[in-house]
């Protein structure tokens, strides 16, 4: 029986071709990447179920391993400052996927009132125990009836972890007021970048040499996309959203922490970040600010 391929999370097409990325196995389930023949987005099939996501994003195995508020405080601060340009003191801002609370602290420094939503209940509880912030689990947030709308909503490095990003974003946007601000930032892992091109070549060589290799890693990022695919994605969500700000830039990740060759590639990529050449904007990350209009 032919295995069922899920719809592309960005454009909803169900036509695919094979991607060269290796198969990943997590909790006895095999996940492999396929390429959408409509938009060329690369995404995981099958989509991890609720239990798999719960195991993936535990506080001990994910947040404590990959995030450090002190190391990233400057980036959180700059990001919150950008959002504040579109908001006022005392506005209520929801950080959907707030992790260990670094962006919540940055929001408070900007005189905004932070609320957080986190998938892992233990992480949400841990933040609540250490702060005065209002932290909710995803389950509670999605089922709660609020007597107010949020003035702003932030998705920071979240959408690529969500099985159904269009549906999730639309559901959350129902709790954003008309005239409210949606601020989204995240990776563009297949966008024009010297780091991406180098990693792509190395991965392709590895795939040619070891085509049946299976890696024992959780499939954290459920889709990989470039600038065009990301912008087209936003056309498939709430039609009232009006784009006010769009930025592409480069971090050099993960080569910036490598040896001389990787560092050289990373700094070259950073130098080109945000620049347009041959019709492409170079960079591996984006920031977008939208204003929600009336329905």
N, C-alpha and C positions, 0 to 999 in steps of 0.2 A: 504494500500500500504506500502510495506517495505521501511523504510527510507534508502536512499543511504549513504553509508559510503565512505568517501574520501580515496584516496590512502595514505599509510603511508608516511610521509614527509621525512623519512630517507632512506627507502629501496624501496619504491614505490609499495609494496604489498598491495592488497585490502582485505586480509583476516584478520578478527579481532575476538576477544572475549571480553567479558565484563570486564571492570576494576572496582575496588571497589570504586574509587574516586567519590565524590558527584557531582551531576549536578550543574552547575553554570548558573546564568541568568544575562544577561547584555543587556540593551536596548531592552527588551521584547523578546530576543532570548535566547533559552536554549542551553547550550553547555555541552557536557559530554565527559568524557575520555573513549577511547577504547584502547585495547592492540593489537598490531600487532602480529599475530600468526607466522610470519616469523622471525622478528628480536626481538620481545618482547618489542619494544619501546611503550611507552604510549603516546597517542596524543589526541588532542581536535577534536571533530566532532560536528557540521560542522566547517569549517574554517571561522573565522571572515572575513567579506567583508571589502572593502576599507573604507566605512563610519564608521563601528564599530571600526576599527583600528585607524581612525582619532580621534574618541571620547576617545579611550583608552589612547592615548599618547599625550594628551594636556599638555602644559607647566605647567599649574596650578594644574592639577589633577594627573600628573605623575612625571615629572622631578623635580618640586619643592618639591614634597612630599617624593621621594625616593632617591634623590641624593643631595649630599653636597660636593662641590669641596674642601673645606677646610678640612673636615673630612677624605676625601679619597685621598688627595694630595700625601701622602706617597706611597700608593698603585699605583697610576698613575705613580709616579716617578720611582718606581721599575720596573713597566711593560714597560715603555718607555726605560729604561736602557737595558732591555733584548732585545728589538727590535734593539736598536742601535748597539748591538754586530754584527748584520748582515748587517749594513748599513754604509753610509759615511756622513760626514758633507755636508749639502746642498741638500741631497736627499729629494724628494717630497713624502710625506706620506699622504694617504687618511685614515681618520677615518670614517668608514661607520657606522652610528648610533652614532654620536658624543655627543648626549645629550646636557648637558650644558657646554661642552667644557673643562672639566678637563684634559682629555688625550691630547687634542690639546696643552694646555699650557705645559704639560710635554714633548711633542715632541719638542716644541720650545726650552726648556731648554737643550735638547740634540743636538741642532744645526741642527735640521731637519725642513723642511718647511711643516707646517701642512695645510691640506685641510680637511673640514668636510662635511658630508652629514647627514641630519636629517629628519625624517619622518614628524614631526610637523613643519609647516612653521613658526609659531609664535616663537617656540624655536630657529629655525635657524636664524630668524631675530633678536631675542634678543641677541644671541651670536655675530652676525655680528655688531650690534650697539655698543657693549662693547669692541670689539677686532678688530685687523687688520687681523684676520684670514679669509680665503676664505671659506665661509659656503654656502652650496647649499641645496635645498630641494631634496627629492628623485626623484620627478617628473622631476625637471630640470636636475639632474645628469644623469638619465637614458636616457633622450632624447638629451643631449648635445653632440656635436661633439668636442672632444679635439684635439689640434694639438700636444699633447705630451702624453706619457704614465706615469703612476705613478711608482715610484721606490719601494714603499711599500704600502700595504693596511692592515688595522687593523679592525677586527671585535671583539669588546669587549662586551660580554653579549648581543649579537644581534640576532644570528641565532635562538635561542629558541623563539623569538618574531615574526619570519617571517613565513608566511603561506606556502611558497614554498622555503625552504632554499637551495635546490640543484640548482634550476633555478636562484635564486637571486645571489648566490655565483658565479655561472658560468658567469652570465651577468656582474657582477662587475669585475671578473677576466679578462675579455676582455680588460679592461683598465689598466691592470698591465703589465709592460714590461717583455720581456723574461729575465730571471735572476733576476726578482724582487722578493720581499719578501711578503708572506702572513702570517700574524700573527693573530691567532684566540685564544680567551680565553672565558671561560664561565662555566656554572654549569654542574655538573654531578649528577642530583638529585636522581637517583636511583642506584648510585654506592655504593660499599661497604663502609659503614660509620656507626659508632655508632649512630650518629644523625639521619641518614636516617632510620636505623632499629627501633629506638625508635619512631620516627614520624610515621613510617609505622604501627607499632603495635597500637599506639593510634588512628590512622585514621581507621584502620580495626575495632577496638572496636566500634568507633563512627559510622561506617557504619553498623555494625551489629545491634546496638541499634536504629539507625535512617536511615534505608535504603533509604527512600524517601526524605531525606533532600535536599533542594535546597538552595544554598548560593548565595547571591547577590553580587558577586565579578566579576570584569572583568577577563577573562581568559588570563592573561598576557603571561604565558608560554605555547606555543602551542604544545610543546612536552617535554617529560621527558625521559632521557636516562642514560645509564651507560658508562663506558670507552669503552667497546667493540663496542657498538652501535655507539658511537661517532666516533671511528676510522674507522669503516666500512662505515660510512657516507662519510668520505673524499675520500673513494675509488670510490664513485659514482659521484664525481665532476671532474673537469679538470684533465685528465689523466697525464698531464705533471708535476703535482705537486710532488715534492720530499720532504719527511719529513726530517727535520734537527734537530728538537728539540721537545721533548714531556715530559710534566711534569704533575703529578697528585698531588694535595695537598688538605688540609682540612682547612676550616675557622671556623667550629663550628656553622655556621649560620643555623637556627635563635636561637639556644639554648644558645649561648654565653651571650645573654642579659637577660636570664631567671633567675629562682631561683636556689637554691643550687643543686637540683637534675639535672636540665637541664644544669647548668654550669659544673657539674661533667661529664656528658655525653659529652658535647662539648669539654672539655679539654682532655678527653680520646680519642675522635675522632681526635683532632689536633695532639696529640702525635703519633697516628698511621698513620697520613696522609703521603702518599707517600711510605709507607712500604708495602711489598708484603708478604701476608700470605695466605696459602691454595690456591695459584694460583690467588689471587685477590690483586689488588693494592687499598689500602684504600685512600679515599679522595672524596670531593664533588665538586672539580673544576679541570679544565685542562688548560694548555697553550700549544699551538702548533705553530711551525714555519715551513713554507714550502718555497721552492724556486721553482719558475715557470721556467720549462725548455722550450726549443723550441718545437713548435708543430710538 
